[in-house]
Amino acid sequence: MRRWPWTRCHRAPLLLAAALAAALTGCNDRERIGIEPDNGGGGGGGGPGVGPTTVIEVPAEDTTVQAGPGLFVAGRVTDPDGVDSVYFDIQGGITRIPPYNHNGTSLMSFAIPISTSGQAGETIIVDVSGVDQAGNRGAPARRTITVE
């Protein structure tokens, strides 16, 4: 009896179908991520429509750095109702960070690398904001990084 030759070419459609099925079944969780608050729930502990509080701790204030390997922007996002996701909006420079889906605890710490190599003369603006479990988006925290 001859066995079916399960080469990479034969397995690829099956793996693609499995990945597609997994992605489609996971869409319900991802529908919570949104651009605007939905004004529902008791988000942020401050009443309906209040999102998470975001604090950038490093650098402590707007800063000027030399072009080079880069720096980290670090801080925390908090919400008593639970943090659902965190958004990193970076204007200028070459760094892009996708949104991060969090596990719903009330605190999420972050540290993101910002590349400054070859960026002399650029101004990089980093906005970080969170969305709580109810879908409320909090105000962004901002740092401006000037690269010399």
JOZITA-V551606 format. One record per backbone hydrogen bond with DSSP energy under -1.0 kcal/mol. CO is the residue of the C=O (numbers start at 1). NH is the residue of the N-H. E is the energy in kcal/mol with one decimal. If there is no record, write none. Layout:
co: <CO & CO>
nh: <NH & NH>
e: <E & E>
//
This chain:
co: <4 & 5 & 7 & 8 & 11 & 12 & 13 & 14 & 15 & 16 & 17 & 18 & 19 & 20 & 21 & 22 & 26 & 27 & 29 & 30 & 42 & 47 & 53 & 55 & 58 & 63 & 65 & 71 & 73 & 74 & 74 & 75 & 76 & 77 & 78 & 79 & 82 & 83 & 84 & 85 & 86 & 87 & 89 & 91 & 100 & 105 & 106 & 108 & 110 & 112 & 114 & 116 & 119 & 122 & 124 & 125 & 126 & 127 & 128 & 129 & 130 & 131 & 131 & 132 & 136 & 141 & 143 & 144 & 145 & 146 & 147>
nh: <6 & 7 & 11 & 12 & 15 & 16 & 17 & 18 & 19 & 20 & 21 & 22 & 23 & 24 & 25 & 26 & 30 & 31 & 32 & 33 & 45 & 50 & 78 & 76 & 74 & 146 & 148 & 114 & 112 & 57 & 58 & 110 & 55 & 108 & 53 & 82 & 133 & 104 & 102 & 131 & 100 & 129 & 127 & 125 & 86 & 83 & 79 & 77 & 75 & 73 & 71 & 119 & 122 & 147 & 145 & 91 & 143 & 89 & 141 & 87 & 138 & 84 & 85 & 135 & 132 & 128 & 126 & 63 & 124 & 65 & 121>
e: <-1.2 & -1.9 & -2.1 & -2.1 & -2.6 & -2.6 & -2.3 & -2.3 & -2.6 & -2.4 & -2.3 & -2.3 & -2.4 & -2.5 & -2.0 & -1.2 & -1.2 & -1.3 & -1.1 & -1.3 & -1.4 & -1.5 & -2.7 & -2.4 & -2.7 & -2.7 & -3.1 & -3.3 & -2.9 & -2.0 & -2.3 & -2.4 & -2.6 & -2.3 & -2.8 & -1.7 & -1.7 & -1.4 & -3.1 & -2.7 & -2.8 & -2.0 & -2.9 & -2.7 & -2.4 & -2.9 & -2.1 & -2.7 & -2.3 & -2.5 & -2.0 & -2.0 & -2.3 & -2.8 & -3.4 & -2.8 & -2.1 & -3.0 & -2.7 & -3.3 & -2.9 & -2.8 & -1.7 & -1.9 & -2.3 & -2.3 & -3.1 & -2.0 & -3.4 & -2.7 & -2.5>
//
